[in-house]
Amino acid sequence: MTDLNSIVIPIAVMLILFGAISACVAFYFRFERRRAELLTAEMAGYRELAERALAQQEESRARIAELTGKVAEVERILRSVG
């Protein structure tokens, strides 16, 4: 009986250690996958924010170009008067 215990106990300990290591590895990769999904969602939000900022910048650029044309027209009028 002693010989059986000397074989079963080390095998049981090794199986428990192997199971614990396997569980840790599985949890780690599940955590990394979740983190990558969250990062992807966050980057999509930043991308949307950048696109809106670009659209607003283009609107501002168009408005400035329009105002520059009006200022040039006012300057032309002032030069013709003065």
Residue pairs with C-beta under 8 A, 6 or more apart in sequence:
none
